[in-house]
Amino acid sequence: MVNDDIIARQKEISKTPMLDRIESIKEDLYAAGDEAQELRHLPGWASDKMAEIGLYRYALPPELGGENLRAREQIEIIEAASAIDGSVGWCVQISSEINALIIRQMPMPLAQEIFNDWNALVCSGHGPANGPNLGRGVHPDGDGWRLNYQGSFASGCQNATWNYLMGPSCIDDRTGEPADASFMVPKGEFEIIDTWDTSGMRGSGSHDVLMADCYVPPEHLLPGRSLAPSELWDNPTYRNPTHAIYNKSAVALGICKGAIDNFVGLAMGKVPWGLSTSLKDQSVVQYRVGEAKAKLMAVRAFMMETQDAMEDHLGPLPKDGGRLIPDWEVFWPALLACTHAAQTCREVVSMINNTAATTGCRMDSPLERQLRDAQQAANHALISYRHYENIGKTFFGHDKDPSYIALTQPV
């Protein structure tokens, strides 16, 4: 268990519902989103303010100063933040998600070391490195390991207190196989390589992280399959194989909601050039907003329904009669729902932007940023359009994608 002051602080802030806490700093989050576009990462003052209201801890168990929320509540939080700004919402989801994922197999002393810091924020760069790099090599060194590794997509790394590196992404120099350990590297021992120069999710700070000749002592090691379903914590979220997936889709839901709301506000007053009626009085605009709302609400309901079903299916810990891994017939709808939400939200935001016409393309329009962010969110590998095929082929008797099987395997 973490220090008493962390526990007490969490109990106090939890008296206010998280959505109300987000609302209380809404204007700050708007400002943070604007500044992040220029910096290409979330500014430090904003990350601190988000940490202050518990936006990085809500998925942690109470013993670690968290709120122990399940998937539905996590989705609602990420959605609310992403409706304000996509990059802000992305930083909420990735930091709360990784903070929760890494404790699945983590020894309590290490969890205490990390989360005794209220502002604990763990980043993780696992994508292919950009530009010259040291590769993906690691090897044992005494009781610890030595890393020479660079990885991309380390969202939130500028404000991170630790970097997490999973064994399957590393190559053991001795064997040429994935490493049989995973690694926690504290701030100051990993370097940020400025590589994130994108249009969508521009403010997420998803740069590369470099660990050159970095020694990881034994007390900072995790198992190679460190994200395997946990038998340490009773919340079924820690056994949910779509935890990292529904988080990404929740960002897409929020961006889509924000875009619809912003368009309705625009349409209330805009009279398009060459016309005599406002957007709000045009039947095609009314039709498109109705369609957009229906599509958003449908994919949101699909996601919520399948995540509730997943976590109800998993139930309590196996020792108390629950399941460690879900049945395939419960898993695939939850995965499909996440993909469908992201891809549908991308389509809806594009339609809304098209309906706004030139106004939606101006750099000072929130619709312009939301168009870029919706596209980038839907590009993420975990919610890519490719999952339609990967799941669809199983209906014809083809084998399941090996990565899906790996998500559900125990240590």
C-alpha positions, -999 to +999 in steps of 0.1 A: +000+000+000+012+035-007+017+062+019-013+073+040-012+108+026-017+095-009-047+074+002-062+103+021-058+127-008-075+102-032-104+097-008-109+134-005-109+142-042-131+112-049-159+129-031-164+150-062-173+129-093-146+129-119-167+144-146-174+174-123-137+177-117-130+178-154-157+205-158-140+225-131-108+228-151-124+229-186-111+263-195-076+253-185-079+222-207-089+243-237-058+265-231-037+234-227-049+220-260-040+252-278-006+254-262+001+218-269-004+224-307+026+248-306+048+227-283+039+194-298+034+180-263+012+187-233+026+217-213+039+208-178+015+231-160-014+214-176-002+179-168+002+189-132-033+203-131-046+171-146-027+150-121-040+172-093-076+161-099-066+124-103-068+121-141-038+097-141-048+076-111-085+067-115-079+033-130-055+023-101-067+002-072-075+019-039-043+004-023-023+025-047-043+056-043-067+050-072-104+050-077-106+014-090-129+024-119-142-002-144-142+002-182-175+021-186-164+048-162-130+051-177-145+055-212-168+083-199-138+102-184-116+099-215-146+109-237-152+140-216-116+151-218-113+144-256-144+164-263-125+194-250-093+186-270-081+154-287-045+157-276-055+164-240-078+134-241-051+112-256-028+121-227-055+113-202-061+078-218-025+068-223-012+079-189-041+064-169-040+033-190-003+026-187-003+034-150-030+007-146-015-019-171+019-020-156+007-032-122-008-064-135+023-084-126+042-058-107+057-066-072+042-044-045+076-027-035+080-014-071+044-003-073+049+016-040+081+032-053+063+045-084+029+055-070+040+071-038+045+101-061+011+117-066+022+129-101+033+094-112+029+092-150+044+063-170+051+066-207+060+038-231+076+040-265+073+007-283+069+016-320+097+014-346+123+040-340+125+071-362+159+080-376+193+067-364+189+046-333+205+020-312+180-007-322+160-029-298+188-048-281+189-058-244+208-083-224+213-095-188+240-077-168+246-092-134+213-094-116+198-067-139+196-059-176+214-035-199+193-017-225+202-001-259+168+007-272+149+034-290+111+032-295+085+056-308+050+067-298+059+075-262+029+098-257+032+121-227+069+114-223+078+151-215+058+148-182+066+112-174+082+101-142+089+066-156+092+048-189+079+012-193+094-012-218+078-045-224+099-076-231+082-087-264+093-054-280+129-060-271+154-085-286+177-104-263+212-099-278+222-134-266+193-153-283+178-131-309+145-138-293+121-114-274+134-107-239+120-127-210+119-095-188+102-061-190+117-029-176+108+002-156+132+031-163+129+063-141+130+098-154+166+110-160+176+076-174+158+078-207+162+105-233+134+120-254+142+122-291+122+149-308+104+130-336+067+138-332+058+163-359+023+154-371-009+171-379-033+148-359-028+145-322-001+170-326-001+180-289+002+144-275+040+145-274+044+110-289+081+113-294+107+085-293+124+075-261+160+064-260+178+042-235+215+041-244+236+018-223+209+020-196+212-004-166+180-016-151+185-031-116+166-062-105+141-042-084+129-024-115+122-056-135+089-071-145+081-104-162+085-106-200+047-109-203+040-081-179+006-073-193-008-108-189-041-110-170-036-102-134-044-124-104-033-097-080-062-072-083-099-080-081-111-054-106-118-073-139-102-044-158-069-059-149-079-091-168-097-073-196-076-079-228-091-048-245-081-023-218-055-006-240-080-008-269-112+008-254-091+037-242-081+047-277-117+043-289-129+065-261-108+093-274-125+089-308-159+091-292-150+123-274-136+140-305-167+131-324-190+144-297-170+177-295-171+181-333-209+177-334-214+201-305-190+227-322-208+223-355-242+229-339-229+261-323-215+272-357-247+264-376-268+285-352-253+317-367-236+309-400-251+320-433-230+304-460-216+327-487-241+330-516-271+318-496-298+336-477-306+310-449-285+300-420-270+265-417-294+256-390-324+261-412-311+239-441-327+205-444-295+188-455-277+201-424-304+190-401-303+156-418-265+153-414-266+163-377-293+137-370-273+111-388-241+120-370-258+118-336-273+085-344-240+070-355-222+083-325-248+071-300-249+037-317-212+030-316-209+043-281-237+020-270-220-009-287-187-002-269-203+002-235-225-029-239-196-051-249-172-038-222-199-043-195-204-078-208-166-085-209-161-074-173-192-090-160-182-122-177-147-121-161-162-113-127-142-117-095-107-132-093-104-169-103-098-178-067-133-164-059-150-181-088-143-157-117-123-161-149-087-152-157-094-149-194-126-143-214-142-167-238-136-158-275-174-152-280-172-124-254-138-111-265-144-105-302-175-083-299-156-060-275-127-057-299-149-052-329-169-025-310-137-005-304-126-007-340-160+002-352-163+032-328-130+047-340-136+042-377-172+054-375-162+085-355-136+093-381-163+092-408-187+113-388-162+140-380-152+141-417-189+145-427-194+173-401-163+191-413-175+188-449-209+203-439-192+232-422-174+239-455-146+264-456-152+275-420-143+241-408-109+242-426-097+274-410-069+270-385-088+289-358-118+265-360-119+236-335-134+215-363-102+217-382-082+202-353-109+177-346-108+165-382-070+159-379-073+142-345-102+119-355-081+107-384-051+101-363-070+083-335-085+059-361-050+052-374-038+036-342-029+000-347-051-013-319-082+002-335-072+001-371-097-007-399-076-039-403-094-055-374-126-057-394-108-083-416-089-100-387-122-106-369-143-112-400-121-140-413-127-160-381-164-162-391-153-184-421-132-207-400-098-190-404-074-189-375-076-160-350-049-134-352-020-146-329-019-112-312-055-117-300-045-150-284-015-134-268-037-108-251-055-134-231-027-158-222-018-161-185+019-158-175 
